[in-house]
Amino acid sequence: MMKIYHLATCTTCQRILKEIPRLKRFELQDIKTQPITPAQLDELKKMAGSYEALFSRVALKYRALGLNTMTLTEKDYRTYILQEYTFLKRPVVVIGKDIFIGHAPKVVKAMVAASAKAR
C-alpha cells in the first residue's frame, strides 16, 4: 500500500507532497474532507506502535481543550484523533510496511528516500 494521509490546506503538507517523487503512485486522503476511519486509525496504530505516536500536540485544540494538563491514555489519543482531524500528526505516509509520521526534517528525508525506492 502506498498512501498519504494529509491536510490539503496545510502548507507544510503541501511542501512535503512536492518533495515526494512520483507522487501519483500514492493514494492521497485529505483528512478534513475524508475523515480517517476507526479501521484506518487502528491499522496505522499497528504500524506506528501506539496512538500516541500518531497524535499531534501542536494542534491548536490541544491547549484549548486543556489536554496539555491531562494525562492521556491510548484510548484517549484514539478518541481525540477520531473526533478531530487536527489531532492526527501529519502527514502520515505509508509505503508498504513502513510508516512515516510528521514533518520533522529527518522523517521527511527518510520518507522521500523510501518513496524514491518504492515500486
C-alpha positions as CSV (number, residue, x, y, z in Angstrom):
1,M,0.0,0.0,0.0
2,M,1.2,3.5,-0.8
3,K,-1.0,6.1,0.9
4,I,-0.6,9.6,2.3
5,Y,-2.9,11.0,5.0
6,H,-2.6,14.8,4.8
7,L,-4.5,18.1,5.2
8,A,-4.8,19.8,1.8
9,T,-5.0,23.2,3.4
10,C,-1.8,22.7,5.4
11,T,1.2,24.5,3.7
12,T,3.6,22.1,5.4
13,C,1.8,19.1,4.0
14,Q,1.8,20.8,0.5
15,R,5.5,21.4,0.7
16,I,6.3,17.8,1.7
17,L,4.0,16.4,-1.0
18,K,6.0,18.4,-3.6
19,E,9.2,16.6,-2.4
20,I,7.8,13.1,-2.8
21,P,9.0,11.5,-6.1
22,R,6.3,10.1,-8.4
23,L,3.5,11.3,-6.1
24,K,0.9,10.0,-8.5
25,R,1.6,6.4,-7.3
26,F,0.2,7.3,-3.9
27,E,-3.4,7.3,-2.8
28,L,-4.0,10.7,-1.1
29,Q,-6.5,11.1,1.6
30,D,-7.4,14.7,2.8
31,I,-8.3,14.0,6.4
32,K,-10.6,17.1,6.5
33,T,-12.8,16.1,3.6
34,Q,-12.4,12.4,4.0
35,P,-12.0,11.7,7.8
36,I,-9.9,8.8,8.9
37,T,-11.9,5.8,9.8
38,P,-11.6,3.8,13.0
39,A,-10.3,0.8,11.0
40,Q,-7.7,3.0,9.2
41,L,-6.5,4.5,12.5
42,D,-6.2,1.1,14.1
43,E,-4.1,-0.1,11.1
44,L,-1.9,2.9,11.4
45,K,-1.5,2.3,15.2
46,K,-0.4,-1.3,14.5
47,M,2.3,0.1,12.2
48,A,3.3,3.0,14.5
49,G,3.2,1.1,17.7
50,S,0.8,3.5,19.5
51,Y,-1.9,6.0,19.0
52,E,0.3,8.5,20.9
53,A,2.8,8.3,18.1
54,L,0.1,9.5,15.7
55,F,-1.2,12.3,18.0
56,S,-0.3,15.9,17.4
57,R,0.4,18.0,20.4
58,V,0.8,21.1,18.3
59,A,-2.9,21.2,17.2
60,L,-4.5,24.4,18.4
61,K,-7.2,22.5,20.2
62,Y,-4.7,20.6,22.3
63,R,-4.2,23.6,24.6
64,A,-7.7,25.0,24.0
65,L,-9.3,21.8,25.4
66,G,-6.8,21.7,28.2
67,L,-5.4,18.4,27.1
68,N,-1.9,19.6,27.9
69,T,-2.8,19.5,31.6
70,M,-4.2,15.9,31.4
71,T,-2.6,12.5,31.4
72,L,-4.0,10.9,28.3
73,T,-4.3,7.2,27.7
74,E,-4.0,5.3,24.4
75,K,-7.9,5.2,24.4
76,D,-7.9,9.0,24.8
77,Y,-5.5,9.5,21.9
78,R,-7.6,7.3,19.6
79,T,-10.8,9.1,20.6
80,Y,-9.4,12.6,20.1
81,I,-7.9,11.7,16.7
82,L,-11.2,10.2,15.5
83,Q,-13.2,13.2,16.8
84,E,-11.0,16.0,15.4
85,Y,-8.8,15.6,12.3
86,T,-6.3,18.2,13.6
87,F,-5.1,15.7,16.2
88,L,-3.6,13.4,13.6
89,K,0.1,14.2,13.3
90,R,0.6,14.9,9.6
91,P,1.4,13.9,7.1
92,V,1.3,10.2,7.6
93,V,2.9,8.3,4.7
94,V,2.5,4.6,4.4
95,I,4.9,2.8,1.9
96,G,4.3,-0.9,2.1
97,K,5.0,-1.9,5.7
98,D,6.8,1.3,6.6
99,I,5.2,4.3,8.1
100,F,6.5,7.9,8.3
101,I,4.7,10.3,10.7
102,G,5.0,14.0,10.8
103,H,7.1,16.7,9.3
104,A,10.4,16.6,11.2
105,P,13.3,17.0,8.7
106,K,14.8,13.6,9.3
107,V,11.3,11.9,8.9
108,V,10.7,13.8,5.6
109,K,14.2,12.8,4.4
110,A,13.6,9.2,5.1
111,M,10.1,9.4,3.6
112,V,11.4,10.9,0.4
113,A,14.2,8.3,0.2
114,A,11.7,5.4,0.8
115,S,9.3,6.8,-1.8
116,A,12.1,7.0,-4.4
117,K,12.9,3.3,-3.9
118,A,9.3,2.1,-3.8
119,R,7.8,0.5,-6.8
